Amino acid sequence: MAAYVIFQINVKNPEEYKEYLNQVTPIARKYNGEYIVRGGESEVVWGEWAHPRTVVIKFPSYEVAMDWYHSEEYAPVKKIREDNAEGNCLIIKGV
């Protein structure tokens, strides 16, 4: 069963954040991650959405998504994101 990693992101330092974007994609792909949503036009139609950028990555399973997020390869890249953006992240099983 697939799993999804969902980010809500507010980029605070766009130039530094570009390094995160350059490094994260190959690591996600190594874990068979597929970007479903990566920014793009959106409109909040109900409730509040805390941050302007949304990213959704599909992984083959919940376990693989968790392995990617907690991997040694992603740790230094995750730090770049954390240092240059604020937001939320959710890992959720699909149906």
Helices and strands as residue ranges (DSSP letters): E 3-11, H 14-30, E 34-38, E 53-59, H 62-69, H 74-84, E 85-93
